[in-house]
């Protein structure tokens, strides 16, 4: 059965989800984006924290600087993080961790060629975690270029090096979905969901997989859970923007499935 037959129901379910969110409201500050990102300070605030930390002799300023660059990237401050990565290397020299951060910043600021070179230079590192992150970065870079075969090869290599990284497994599953391969997405997606039940990004990818596979009821139950605050006074894991992004990604995956001619397969229930 062609997955397009589910599209009116899926669109209606997502529209109802958005409406329910808007009507319900929330006393806590809402999360933002496709999965809630942690509330972090701006790059300027991070710099101020760094300067304060350097005044405390018991704090390692180099590790503190790395942590602050990581915070900038979690807040999608990619251009600021790239500038700080370069400043870090001038001040402290190069190491695999800052080179990974710099490669991620290059990829997320649209500099594909230097990003690819930076990742490839890290594939030979002795640290398997560094290798895994470099392979994942390459996979995400290739996926953004719709080069799905090399993307999945790199993500699969990363999975072999780090088989319990839920974000990596979700990336692998999502890349399979973008290539119209729902069957191949099933295992890494269900693994990721059970490994990270509180990870909004992972759980939204699970909702995407279920919707694309025709499991509207399971997707609706999951989205309802994600819209509820996990604790009193806490923000819910997703917001209206998350649902809108989910709807756009569903349309992309549905188109890829139709282009490949793959009908949705029976979905295995796996509550995380």
KOLTOR-558379 format. One record per residue (C-alpha): residue in one letter; x, y, z. Coordinates in steps of 0.1 Angstrom, whole numbers, padded with zeros to 4 digits, always signed. Layout:
<recs>
AXYZ ...
</recs>
This chain:
<recs>
X+0000+0000+0000 X+0013+0034-0009 X+0021+0056+0021 X+0004+0085+0005 X-0030+0070+0014 X-0022+0079+0050 X-0014+0115+0043 X-0048+0131+0050 X-0050+0113+0084 X-0014+0122+0093 X-0019+0158+0083 X-0051+0160+0103 X-0034+0144+0133 X-0006+0168+0133 X-0029+0198+0128 X-0049+0186+0158 X-0017+0183+0178 X-0007+0218+0170 X-0041+0231+0179 X-0041+0212+0212 X-0008+0227+0221 X-0019+0262+0213 X-0051+0258+0233 X-0035+0241+0263 X-0007+0267+0269 X+0018+0262+0295 X+0028+0281+0327 X+0065+0273+0322 X+0086+0289+0296 X+0080+0268+0264 X+0107+0248+0247 X+0120+0258+0213 X+0126+0240+0180 X+0125+0204+0169 X+0131+0190+0204 X+0137+0212+0234 X+0172+0227+0235 X+0186+0236+0269 X+0182+0272+0279 X+0217+0286+0275 X+0232+0320+0277 X+0244+0340+0247 X+0280+0339+0234 X+0286+0371+0253 X+0274+0356+0285 X+0296+0325+0279 X+0326+0347+0275 X+0318+0365+0308 X+0316+0331+0325 X+0349+0321+0310 X+0366+0353+0323 X+0351+0346+0358 X+0363+0310+0357 X+0398+0320+0348 X+0400+0340+0380 X+0395+0309+0401 X+0427+0289+0403 X+0409+0257+0411 X+0391+0258+0377 X+0409+0244+0346 X+0405+0274+0322 X+0412+0252+0291 X+0384+0227+0300 X+0361+0255+0309 X+0366+0271+0276 X+0359+0238+0258 X+0327+0234+0278 X+0316+0269+0269 X+0322+0263+0232 X+0301+0232+0236 X+0273+0252+0252 X+0274+0277+0223 X+0270+0249+0199 X+0241+0233+0219 X+0224+0268+0216 X+0230+0268+0178 X+0255+0297+0181 X+0277+0281+0154 X+0293+0313+0141 X+0303+0324+0176 X+0316+0289+0184 X+0337+0289+0153 X+0354+0321+0163 X+0360+0308+0198 X+0374+0275+0185 X+0400+0295+0165 X+0407+0316+0196 X+0411+0285+0217 X+0436+0270+0193 X+0457+0302+0193 X+0457+0303+0231 X+0460+0266+0240 X+0470+0248+0208 X+0451+0221+0190 X+0437+0188+0203 X+0411+0163+0189 X+0383+0178+0210 X+0386+0213+0197 X+0392+0201+0162 X+0359+0182+0164 X+0341+0213+0177 X+0357+0234+0149 X+0346+0208+0123 X+0310+0208+0136 X+0310+0246+0134 X+0323+0246+0098 X+0296+0221+0088 X+0268+0241+0105 X+0280+0273+0089 X+0278+0259+0054 X+0315+0254+0048 X+0313+0219+0035 X+0347+0214+0020 X+0368+0225+0050 X+0344+0206+0073 X+0349+0174+0053 X+0387+0178+0054 X+0386+0185+0092 X+0365+0154+0099 X+0386+0131+0076 X+0417+0143+0094 X+0402+0129+0126 X+0393+0095+0114 X+0428+0081+0122 X+0428+0092+0158 X+0435+0065+0184 X+0405+0075+0205 X+0375+0056+0192 X+0351+0082+0205 X+0368+0108+0184 X+0366+0085+0154 X+0329+0079+0160 X+0322+0116+0162 X+0342+0124+0131 X+0323+0096+0111 X+0290+0109+0124 X+0299+0145+0113 X+0308+0132+0079 X+0275+0113+0077 X+0255+0143+0086 X+0274+0164+0061 X+0267+0139+0033 X+0231+0136+0043 X+0226+0173+0041 X+0239+0170+0005 X+0215+0142-0002 X+0244+0118-0007 X+0227+0091+0013 X+0249+0061+0004 X+0281+0076+0018 X+0262+0092+0046 X+0248+0059+0058 X+0282+0043+0054 X+0298+0068+0077 X+0269+0067+0102 X+0271+0029+0103 X+0308+0031+0109 X+0301+0055+0138 X+0275+0031+0152 X+0300+0003+0152 X+0324+0024+0172 X+0297+0037+0196 X+0267+0014+0195 X+0247+0030+0224 X+0248+0067+0213 X+0210+0074+0210 X+0215+0106+0190 X+0237+0088+0165 X+0212+0060+0161 X+0185+0085+0155 X+0206+0102+0129 X+0211+0069+0112 X+0174+0061+0113 X+0165+0096+0100 X+0190+0093+0071 X+0174+0059+0061 X+0140+0077+0062 X+0152+0105+0040 X+0163+0078+0016 X+0128+0063+0016 X+0140+0032+0035 X+0116+0027+0064 X+0125-0009+0069 X+0161+0000+0074 X+0152+0028+0098 X+0132+0006+0122 X+0160-0010+0142 X+0182+0020+0149 X+0151+0041+0156 X+0136+0018+0181 X+0170+0013+0198 X+0175+0051+0200 X+0140+0056+0215 X+0145+0030+0243 X+0180+0043+0250 X+0169+0079+0254 X+0132+0081+0265 X+0136+0117+0277 X+0155+0130+0246 X+0130+0152+0227 X+0149+0151+0194 X+0151+0113+0195 X+0114+0109+0205 X+0103+0132+0177 X+0122+0111+0152 X+0104+0081+0166 X+0071+0100+0161 X+0082+0107+0125 X+0090+0071+0119 X+0056+0059+0132 X+0037+0085+0112 X+0056+0076+0080 X+0049+0040+0087 X+0012+0045+0092 X+0011+0040+0129 X-0009+0071+0137 X-0023+0060+0170 X+0012+0052+0184 X+0025+0086+0171 X-0005+0104+0186 X+0001+0088+0220 X+0038+0097+0219 X+0032+0133+0209 X+0006+0137+0237 X+0032+0125+0262 X+0059+0148+0248 X+0035+0178+0251 X+0031+0172+0289 X+0056+0188+0313 X+0078+0160+0327 X+0077+0176+0362 X+0057+0203+0379 X+0069+0237+0368 X+0090+0222+0340 X+0086+0230+0303 X+0072+0203+0280 X+0097+0185+0258 X+0081+0198+0226 X+0062+0229+0215 X+0041+0241+0185 X+0073+0248+0165 X+0084+0212+0171 X+0051+0199+0156 X+0053+0222+0126 X+0088+0210+0119 X+0077+0174+0123 X+0049+0180+0097 X+0075+0194+0072 X+0098+0164+0078 X+0070+0140+0074 X+0061+0154+0040 X+0098+0150+0030 X+0099+0114+0041 X+0066+0105+0025 X+0079+0119-0008 X+0111+0098-0005 X+0091+0067+0003 X+0068+0072-0027 X+0098+0079-0050 X+0114+0046-0039 X+0081+0027-0042 X+0084+0012-0007 X+0051+0006+0011 X+0051+0010+0049 X+0058-0022+0067 X+0041-0034+0099 X+0053-0014+0128 X+0067-0030+0160 X+0054-0014+0191 X+0083-0003+0214 X+0074+0019+0242 X+0106+0036+0255 
</recs>
